[in-house]
Amino acid sequence: MVLGSNAPWWAILLCLLAAVVLPTLIGLERQINNKSAGMRTHALVGLGAALFMVVSKYGFSDVLEANLVRLDPSRVAAQIVTGIGFIGAGLVFVRRNKVRGLTTASSIWLTAAVGSAAGAGLLLPAAFTTGAYFLVVVVYAKVIARLRVSGRRYHALQVTYVDGTGALREILQSCTNLGFQIQGFTTRPMEHLGSGVLGRALNEESVPNGPDLVEVELEIEGLAPRGTLLQELSALPAIKAISFDDENE
């Protein structure tokens, strides 16, 4: 589907709808993996890029005059490519010499391309690129994990535990027993058990005098599966919550 110079309004709205749906699918995968840019970010980036393309193609028809004013829609598309770099750069950071956020930044960059294609009426290429995205992030990850191409794998995880129970020592021991090398860790006190998101996640009512909680953020590296580590830590009685923040997942 390629829109002509006098495309009907319904065809333009169809392109904008595709620019919302396809990027939302990309954002859903990021949201499930608990990344910093999820469904809303990807949907807005895709829709914004599509609208820029629509304006570039059809927004100046009232000022066009034969042999006087000429229109180059590719100029706006080039500015989308440049501008989206600011969002992508904000998602990339370095922690202990490990570059994080590259996959999410790349997904934002690709989402802008999908939105631009949808806005230009190239719905089939936009849909194909969306499908190729899932092939890369889902299938490739499984192949790499099976072949262990990346060797030792880096994990960043947050564990919330009850203070004063010796849980931190048990957490560190569980990681080392599974062959993980601890690159570093930081701890910080949290609210009582019944307050905030953690309390709702544990289906607990507000408990003003509940146990003090501490969150430790660990950076580890090793060959053992992440699921094995999750199972080992979940068996500890003082553990209240566990979450991973892995860029390679």
ZADODREN-121386 format. One line per 8 residues: number of its first residue (from 1); for each residue x, y, z of N, C-alpha, C. Coordinates in Angstrom, 1 decimal. Layout:
NUM) X,Y,Z,X,Y,Z,X,Y,Z; ... $
//
This chain:
1) 0.8,-1.2,0.0,0.0,0.0,0.0,0.9,1.2,0.0; 0.8,2.0,-1.1,1.6,3.3,-1.2,0.6,4.3,-1.5; 0.5,5.4,-0.7,-0.4,6.4,-0.8,0.0,7.4,-1.9; -1.0,7.8,-2.7,-0.7,8.8,-3.7,-0.7,10.2,-3.1; -0.5,11.2,-4.0,-0.5,12.6,-3.5,-1.8,13.1,-3.0; -2.9,12.5,-3.4,-4.2,12.9,-3.0,-4.9,11.8,-2.2; -4.2,11.3,-1.2,-4.7,10.1,-0.4,-5.9,10.5,0.4; -6.9,9.7,0.4,-8.1,10.0,1.2,-7.8,10.0,2.7 $
9) -8.6,10.6,3.5,-8.3,10.8,4.9,-8.3,9.4,5.6; -9.2,8.5,5.2,-9.2,7.2,5.9,-7.9,6.4,5.7; -7.3,6.6,4.5,-6.0,5.9,4.2,-4.9,6.4,5.1; -4.9,7.8,5.3,-3.9,8.4,6.2,-4.1,7.9,7.6; -5.4,7.9,8.1,-5.7,7.4,9.4,-5.3,5.9,9.6; -5.4,5.1,8.6,-5.0,3.7,8.6,-3.5,3.6,8.8; -2.8,4.5,8.1,-1.3,4.5,8.3,-0.9,4.9,9.7; -1.6,5.9,10.2,-1.3,6.3,11.6,-1.7,5.2,12.6 $
17) -2.8,4.5,12.3,-3.1,3.4,13.2,-2.1,2.3,13.2; -1.6,2.0,12.0,-0.5,1.0,11.9,0.8,1.5,12.7; 1.0,2.8,12.6,2.1,3.3,13.3,2.0,3.3,14.9; 0.8,3.1,15.3,0.6,2.8,16.8,0.7,1.4,17.1; 0.0,0.5,16.3,-0.1,-0.9,16.6,1.2,-1.6,16.5; 2.0,-1.4,15.5,3.2,-2.1,15.3,4.3,-1.7,16.3; 4.5,-0.4,16.5,5.5,-0.1,17.6,5.0,-0.5,19.0; 3.7,-0.6,19.2,3.2,-1.1,20.5,3.6,-2.5,20.7 $
25) 3.6,-3.4,19.7,4.1,-4.7,19.8,5.5,-4.8,20.2; 6.3,-3.9,19.6,7.8,-3.9,19.9,7.9,-3.4,21.4; 7.2,-2.4,21.8,7.2,-2.0,23.2,6.7,-3.0,24.2; 5.8,-3.8,23.7,5.3,-4.8,24.7,6.4,-5.8,25.0; 7.2,-6.2,24.1,8.3,-7.1,24.4,9.3,-6.5,25.4; 9.6,-5.2,25.2,10.4,-4.5,26.1,9.8,-4.3,27.5; 8.5,-4.1,27.5,7.7,-4.0,28.8,7.8,-5.3,29.6; 7.6,-6.4,28.9,7.6,-7.7,29.5,8.9,-8.0,30.2 $
33) 10.0,-7.5,29.5,11.3,-7.7,30.1,11.8,-6.6,31.0; 10.8,-5.7,31.4,11.0,-4.7,32.4,12.1,-3.8,32.1; 12.1,-3.3,30.8,13.1,-2.3,30.3,12.6,-0.9,30.6; 13.5,0.1,30.4,13.2,1.5,30.7,12.2,2.1,29.8; 12.2,1.6,28.5,11.2,2.1,27.5,10.3,1.0,27.1; 9.0,1.2,27.4,8.0,0.2,27.2,7.0,0.5,26.1; 5.8,0.1,26.3,4.7,0.2,25.3,4.4,1.7,25.0; 4.3,2.5,26.0,3.9,3.9,25.8,5.0,4.6,25.0 $
41) 6.2,4.4,25.4,7.3,5.1,24.7,7.4,4.7,23.2; 7.3,3.4,23.0,7.4,3.0,21.6,6.2,3.4,20.8; 5.0,3.4,21.3,3.8,3.8,20.6,3.9,5.3,20.2; 4.4,6.1,21.2,4.5,7.5,20.9,5.5,7.8,19.9; 6.7,7.1,20.0,7.7,7.4,19.0,7.3,7.0,17.6; 6.6,5.8,17.5,6.1,5.4,16.2,5.1,6.3,15.6; 4.1,6.8,16.5,3.1,7.7,16.0,3.6,9.0,15.6; 4.6,9.5,16.4,5.1,10.8,16.1,5.9,10.8,14.8 $
49) 6.7,9.7,14.6,7.4,9.6,13.3,6.5,9.5,12.1; 5.4,8.8,12.3,4.4,8.6,11.2,3.8,10.0,10.9; 3.4,10.7,11.9,2.8,12.0,11.7,3.7,13.0,11.0; 5.0,12.9,11.4,6.0,13.8,10.6,6.0,13.4,9.2; 5.9,12.1,8.9,5.9,11.7,7.5,4.7,12.1,6.7; 3.5,12.0,7.4,2.3,12.5,6.8,2.3,14.0,6.5; 2.8,14.8,7.5,2.9,16.2,7.3,3.8,16.5,6.1; 4.9,15.8,6.1,5.9,16.0,5.1,5.4,15.7,3.7 $
57) 4.5,14.7,3.6,4.0,14.3,2.2,2.7,15.1,1.8; 1.9,15.4,2.8,0.6,16.0,2.4,0.3,17.3,3.1; 1.2,17.8,3.9,0.9,19.0,4.7,1.1,20.3,4.0; 1.7,20.3,2.8,2.1,21.5,2.1,1.4,21.5,0.7; 0.3,20.8,0.5,-0.3,20.7,-0.8,-1.0,22.1,-1.2; -1.3,22.9,-0.2,-2.0,24.1,-0.5,-1.0,25.2,-0.9; 0.3,25.0,-0.7,1.2,26.0,-1.2,2.0,25.6,-2.4; 1.8,24.4,-2.9,2.5,23.9,-4.1,2.0,24.6,-5.3 $
65) 2.9,25.1,-6.1,2.5,25.7,-7.4,3.5,25.1,-8.5; 2.9,24.8,-9.6,3.7,24.2,-10.7,4.9,25.1,-11.1; 6.0,24.5,-11.2,7.3,25.2,-11.6,7.7,26.3,-10.6; 7.1,26.4,-9.4,7.4,27.4,-8.5,7.9,26.9,-7.1; 7.0,26.0,-6.5,7.3,25.4,-5.2,7.4,23.9,-5.4; 8.5,23.4,-5.0,8.7,21.9,-5.1,8.9,21.3,-3.7; 8.4,20.1,-3.6,8.3,19.5,-2.3,9.3,18.3,-2.2; 10.1,18.1,-1.2,11.0,17.0,-1.0,10.7,16.3,0.3 $
73) 9.8,15.3,0.4,9.4,14.7,1.6,10.5,14.0,2.3; 11.6,13.7,1.6,12.7,13.0,2.3,13.4,13.8,3.3; 13.3,15.1,3.2,14.0,16.0,4.1,13.5,15.8,5.6; 12.2,15.7,5.8,11.7,15.5,7.1,12.1,14.1,7.6; 12.1,13.1,6.7,12.5,11.7,7.1,13.9,11.7,7.6; 14.8,12.5,7.0,16.2,12.6,7.4,16.3,13.2,8.8; 15.4,14.2,9.1,15.4,14.8,10.4,14.9,13.9,11.5; 14.0,13.0,11.2,13.6,12.0,12.2,14.7,11.1,12.6 $
81) 15.5,10.6,11.6,16.7,9.8,11.9,17.6,10.5,12.9; 17.9,11.8,12.6,18.8,12.6,13.5,18.2,12.8,14.9; 16.9,13.2,14.9,16.3,13.5,16.2,16.1,12.4,17.1; 15.8,11.2,16.6,15.6,10.0,17.4,16.8,9.6,18.2; 18.0,10.1,17.8,19.2,9.7,18.5,19.3,10.3,19.9; 18.5,11.4,20.1,18.5,12.0,21.5,17.9,11.1,22.4; 16.8,10.5,22.0,16.1,9.5,22.9,16.9,8.3,23.1; 17.5,7.8,22.1,18.3,6.6,22.2,19.5,6.8,23.1 $
89) 20.1,8.0,23.0,21.3,8.2,23.8,21.0,8.3,25.3; 19.8,8.7,25.6,19.4,8.8,27.0,19.1,7.4,27.6; 19.0,6.4,26.8,18.8,5.0,27.3,20.0,4.2,27.5; 21.2,4.7,27.0,22.4,4.0,27.0,23.2,4.5,28.2; 23.8,3.6,29.0,24.6,4.0,30.1,25.6,3.0,30.4; 26.7,3.3,31.1,27.8,2.4,31.4,27.8,2.2,32.9; 27.9,0.9,33.3,28.0,0.5,34.7,29.1,-0.5,34.9; 30.1,-0.1,35.6,31.3,-1.0,35.8,31.8,-1.5,34.5 $
97) 32.0,-0.6,33.6,32.6,-0.9,32.2,31.7,-1.8,31.4; 30.4,-1.9,31.8,29.4,-2.7,31.0,28.5,-1.7,30.4; 28.4,-1.7,29.0,27.4,-0.8,28.3,26.0,-1.4,28.4; 25.1,-0.7,28.9,23.7,-1.2,29.1,22.8,-0.3,28.3; 21.7,-0.9,27.9,20.6,-0.2,27.2,20.7,-0.1,25.7; 21.7,-0.8,25.1,21.9,-0.7,23.7,20.7,-1.3,22.9; 20.2,-2.5,23.4,19.1,-3.1,22.7,17.8,-2.3,22.8; 17.5,-1.7,23.9,16.3,-0.8,24.0,16.5,0.4,23.2 $
105) 17.7,1.0,23.2,17.9,2.2,22.3,17.8,1.8,20.8; 18.2,0.6,20.5,18.1,0.2,19.1,16.6,0.0,18.7; 15.9,-0.5,19.7,14.4,-0.7,19.4,13.7,0.6,19.2; 14.1,1.6,20.0,13.5,3.0,19.7,13.9,3.5,18.3; 15.1,3.3,17.9,15.6,3.7,16.6,14.8,3.0,15.5; 14.6,1.7,15.7,13.9,0.9,14.7,12.4,1.2,14.7; 11.8,1.6,15.9,10.4,2.0,16.0,10.2,3.2,15.2; 11.1,4.2,15.2,11.0,5.4,14.4,10.9,5.1,13.0 $
113) 11.8,4.1,12.5,11.8,3.7,11.1,10.4,3.0,10.8; 9.9,2.2,11.7,8.6,1.5,11.4,7.5,2.6,11.3; 7.5,3.6,12.2,6.5,4.6,12.2,6.6,5.5,10.9; 7.9,5.8,10.5,8.1,6.5,9.3,7.5,5.8,8.1; 7.8,4.5,8.0,7.3,3.7,6.9,5.8,3.6,6.9; 5.2,3.4,8.1,3.8,3.4,8.1,3.2,4.7,7.7; 3.8,5.8,8.1,3.3,7.1,7.8,3.4,7.4,6.3; 4.4,6.8,5.6,4.5,7.0,4.2,3.6,6.0,3.4 $
121) 2.9,5.2,4.1,2.0,4.2,3.4,2.7,2.9,3.0; 3.9,2.7,3.5,4.6,1.4,3.2,4.3,0.4,4.4; 3.0,0.0,4.4,2.6,-0.9,5.5,3.2,-2.2,5.5; 3.4,-2.8,4.3,4.0,-4.2,4.3,5.4,-4.2,4.8; 6.3,-3.2,4.3,7.6,-3.2,4.9,7.6,-2.9,6.4; 6.7,-2.1,6.8,6.6,-1.8,8.3,6.3,-3.0,9.1; 5.3,-3.8,8.6,4.9,-5.1,9.2,6.1,-6.1,9.2; 6.7,-6.2,8.1,7.9,-7.1,7.9,9.0,-6.8,8.9 $
129) 9.3,-5.5,9.1,10.3,-5.0,10.0,10.0,-5.4,11.4; 8.7,-5.2,11.8,8.2,-5.5,13.1,8.4,-7.0,13.4; 8.1,-7.9,12.4,8.3,-9.3,12.6,9.7,-9.7,12.7; 10.6,-9.0,11.9,12.0,-9.2,12.0,12.6,-8.8,13.3; 12.0,-7.8,13.9,12.5,-7.4,15.3,12.3,-8.5,16.3; 11.1,-9.2,16.3,10.9,-10.3,17.2,11.7,-11.5,16.9; 12.1,-11.7,15.6,13.0,-12.7,15.2,14.4,-12.5,15.9; 14.8,-11.3,15.9,16.1,-10.9,16.4,16.2,-11.0,17.9 $
137) 15.2,-10.4,18.6,15.3,-10.3,20.0,14.9,-11.6,20.7; 14.0,-12.4,20.1,13.5,-13.6,20.8,14.3,-14.8,20.3; 14.3,-15.0,19.0,15.0,-16.2,18.5,16.5,-16.2,18.7; 17.1,-15.0,18.4,18.5,-14.9,18.5,19.0,-15.1,19.9; 18.2,-14.5,20.9,18.6,-14.7,22.3,18.6,-16.2,22.7; 17.6,-16.9,22.2,17.6,-18.4,22.5,18.7,-19.1,21.9; 19.1,-18.7,20.7,20.3,-19.4,20.0,21.5,-19.1,20.7; 21.7,-17.8,21.1,22.9,-17.4,21.9,23.0,-18.1,23.2 $
145) 21.9,-18.2,23.9,21.9,-18.9,25.2,22.2,-20.4,25.0; 21.7,-21.0,23.9,22.0,-22.4,23.7,23.4,-22.7,23.4; 23.9,-21.9,22.5,25.3,-22.1,22.0,26.3,-21.4,23.0; 25.9,-20.6,23.9,26.7,-19.9,24.8,27.8,-19.1,24.0; 27.3,-18.4,23.0,28.3,-17.7,22.2,28.9,-16.5,23.0; 28.1,-16.0,23.9,28.6,-14.8,24.7,29.4,-15.2,25.9; 29.6,-16.5,26.1,30.4,-17.0,27.2,29.7,-16.6,28.6; 30.5,-16.1,29.5,30.0,-15.8,30.8,29.0,-14.6,30.6 $
153) 27.8,-14.7,31.3,26.7,-13.8,31.1,26.7,-12.9,32.3; 26.4,-11.6,32.0,26.3,-10.6,33.0,24.8,-10.4,33.5; 24.6,-10.3,34.8,23.3,-10.2,35.3,23.3,-9.0,36.4; 22.3,-8.2,36.4,22.0,-7.2,37.4,20.7,-7.6,38.0; 20.7,-7.8,39.3,19.4,-8.1,40.0,19.3,-7.4,41.3; 18.0,-7.1,41.6,17.7,-6.5,42.9,16.9,-7.5,43.8; 17.4,-7.6,45.0,16.8,-8.6,45.9,16.4,-7.8,47.2; 15.1,-7.9,47.6,14.6,-7.2,48.8,14.5,-8.3,49.9 $
161) 15.0,-8.0,51.0,15.0,-9.0,52.1,14.8,-8.2,53.5; 14.4,-9.0,54.5,14.2,-8.5,55.8,15.5,-8.2,56.5; 15.6,-7.0,57.0,16.9,-6.6,57.7,17.1,-7.4,59.0; 18.3,-7.6,59.3,18.7,-8.3,60.6,18.5,-9.8,60.6; 18.4,-10.4,59.4,18.2,-11.9,59.4,19.4,-12.6,58.8; 20.4,-11.9,58.4,21.6,-12.5,57.8,21.3,-12.9,56.4; 20.3,-12.3,55.8,19.9,-12.7,54.4,21.0,-12.3,53.4; 21.7,-11.2,53.6,22.7,-10.7,52.6,23.8,-11.8,52.5 $
169) 24.2,-12.3,53.6,25.3,-13.3,53.6,24.8,-14.6,52.8; 23.5,-15.0,53.0,23.0,-16.1,52.3,22.8,-15.8,50.8; 22.5,-14.6,50.4,22.4,-14.2,49.0,23.7,-14.3,48.3; 24.7,-13.8,48.9,26.1,-13.8,48.4,26.6,-15.2,48.3; 26.3,-16.0,49.3,26.7,-17.4,49.3,26.0,-18.2,48.2; 24.7,-18.0,48.0,24.0,-18.7,46.9,24.6,-18.4,45.6; 24.9,-17.1,45.3,25.5,-16.7,44.0,26.8,-17.4,43.8; 27.7,-17.4,44.8,29.0,-18.0,44.6,28.9,-19.5,44.5 $
177) 28.0,-20.1,45.2,27.8,-21.6,45.1,27.4,-22.0,43.7; 26.7,-21.1,43.0,26.3,-21.4,41.6,27.3,-21.1,40.6; 28.5,-20.6,41.1,29.6,-20.3,40.1,29.6,-18.8,39.6; 28.7,-18.0,40.2,28.7,-16.6,39.8,29.8,-15.8,40.5; 30.4,-14.9,39.7,31.4,-14.0,40.3,30.7,-12.7,40.6; 30.8,-12.2,41.8,30.2,-11.0,42.2,31.1,-9.8,41.8; 30.6,-9.0,40.9,31.3,-7.8,40.5,31.2,-6.6,41.5; 30.1,-6.6,42.2,29.8,-5.5,43.2,28.4,-5.6,43.6 $
185) 28.1,-4.9,44.7,26.7,-4.8,45.2,26.6,-3.6,46.0; 25.4,-3.0,46.1,25.0,-1.9,46.9,23.7,-2.2,47.6; 23.6,-1.6,48.8,22.4,-1.8,49.6,21.8,-0.5,49.9; 20.4,-0.5,50.1,19.7,0.7,50.5,18.5,0.3,51.3; 18.2,1.0,52.4,17.0,0.7,53.2,15.7,1.1,52.4; 14.6,0.3,52.7,13.4,0.6,52.0,12.3,0.9,53.1; 11.1,1.1,52.6,10.0,1.4,53.4,9.5,0.1,54.1; 8.6,0.2,55.1,8.1,-1.0,55.7,7.4,-1.9,54.8 $
193) 7.2,-3.1,55.1,6.6,-4.1,54.3,5.3,-3.7,53.7; 4.5,-3.1,54.4,3.1,-2.8,53.9,3.0,-1.6,53.0; 4.0,-0.8,52.7,3.8,0.4,52.0,4.4,0.3,50.6; 3.8,1.1,49.7,4.3,1.2,48.4,4.0,0.0,47.5; 4.7,0.0,46.3,4.5,-1.1,45.3,4.8,-2.4,45.9; 5.9,-2.6,46.7,6.2,-3.9,47.2,5.1,-4.5,48.0; 4.5,-3.7,48.9,3.4,-4.2,49.7,2.2,-4.7,48.9; 1.9,-4.0,47.8,0.8,-4.4,46.9,1.2,-5.7,46.2 $
201) 2.5,-5.8,45.8,2.9,-7.0,45.1,2.8,-8.2,45.9; 3.0,-8.0,47.3,3.0,-9.2,48.2,1.6,-9.4,48.7; 0.6,-8.6,48.2,-0.8,-8.7,48.7,-0.9,-8.5,50.2; -0.1,-7.6,50.7,-0.1,-7.3,52.2,-0.8,-5.9,52.4; -1.6,-5.8,53.5,-2.2,-4.6,53.8,-1.1,-3.7,54.5; -1.5,-2.5,54.7,-0.5,-1.5,55.3,-0.2,-1.9,56.7; 1.1,-2.1,57.0,1.5,-2.5,58.3,2.5,-1.4,58.8; 2.0,-0.5,59.7,2.8,0.7,60.1,4.1,0.2,60.8 $
209) 4.1,-0.9,61.5,5.2,-1.3,62.3,5.8,-2.7,61.7; 5.7,-2.8,60.4,6.2,-4.0,59.8,7.7,-4.1,59.8; 8.3,-5.2,59.4,9.7,-5.4,59.4,10.4,-4.4,58.5; 11.6,-4.0,58.9,12.4,-3.2,58.0,13.0,-4.0,56.8; 12.9,-3.4,55.7,13.4,-4.1,54.5,14.6,-3.4,53.9; 15.5,-4.2,53.3,16.7,-3.7,52.6,16.7,-4.2,51.2; 17.1,-3.4,50.2,17.2,-3.8,48.9,18.7,-3.8,48.5; 19.2,-5.0,48.0,20.6,-5.1,47.5,20.5,-5.2,46.0 $
217) 21.4,-4.5,45.4,21.5,-4.6,43.9,22.9,-5.2,43.6; 22.8,-6.4,43.0,24.0,-7.1,42.7,24.4,-7.1,41.3; 25.6,-7.1,41.0,26.1,-7.3,39.6,27.0,-8.5,39.6; 26.5,-9.5,38.9,27.2,-10.8,38.9,27.5,-11.3,37.5; 28.4,-12.2,37.3,28.7,-12.8,36.0,29.0,-14.2,36.2; 28.5,-15.0,35.3,28.7,-16.5,35.4,28.0,-17.2,34.2; 28.1,-18.5,34.3,27.5,-19.4,33.2,26.2,-20.1,33.6; 25.9,-20.1,34.9,24.7,-20.8,35.3,23.4,-20.1,34.8 $
225) 22.4,-20.8,34.5,21.1,-20.2,34.0,20.5,-19.3,35.1; 19.9,-18.2,34.6,19.2,-17.3,35.4,18.1,-17.9,36.3; 17.4,-18.8,35.7,16.3,-19.5,36.4,16.8,-20.3,37.6; 17.9,-20.9,37.5,18.5,-21.6,38.6,18.8,-20.7,39.8; 19.3,-19.5,39.5,19.6,-18.5,40.5,18.3,-18.0,41.1; 17.3,-17.8,40.3,16.0,-17.3,40.8,15.4,-18.3,41.8; 15.5,-19.6,41.4,15.0,-20.6,42.3,15.7,-20.7,43.6; 17.0,-20.6,43.5,17.9,-20.7,44.7,17.6,-19.6,45.7 $
233) 17.4,-18.3,45.2,17.2,-17.2,46.0,15.8,-17.2,46.6; 14.8,-17.6,45.8,13.4,-17.7,46.2,13.2,-18.6,47.4; 14.1,-19.6,47.5,13.9,-20.5,48.6,14.3,-20.0,50.0; 15.0,-18.8,50.0,15.5,-18.2,51.2,14.3,-17.6,51.9; 14.0,-17.9,53.2,12.8,-17.4,53.8,12.8,-15.9,54.0; 13.9,-15.2,54.1,13.9,-13.7,54.4,13.7,-12.9,53.1; 13.7,-13.6,51.9,13.6,-12.8,50.6,12.2,-12.5,50.4; 11.9,-11.2,50.1,10.6,-10.7,49.8,10.3,-10.4,48.3 $
241) 11.3,-10.1,47.6,11.1,-9.7,46.2,12.5,-9.9,45.4; 12.4,-10.3,44.2,13.5,-10.5,43.3,13.2,-10.0,41.9; 14.1,-9.2,41.3,13.8,-8.7,40.0,15.2,-8.6,39.2; 15.2,-8.9,37.9,16.4,-8.9,37.1,16.3,-7.6,36.2; 17.4,-7.1,35.9,17.6,-6.0,34.9,18.7,-6.4,34.0; 18.4,-7.3,33.1,19.5,-7.9,32.2,19.2,-7.3,30.8; 20.2,-6.7,30.2,20.1,-6.1,28.9,20.1,-7.3,27.8; 20.7,-8.4,28.1,20.9,-9.5,27.1,19.7,-10.4,27.2 $
249) 18.6,-10.1,27.9,17.4,-10.9,27.9,16.4,-10.3,27.0 $
//
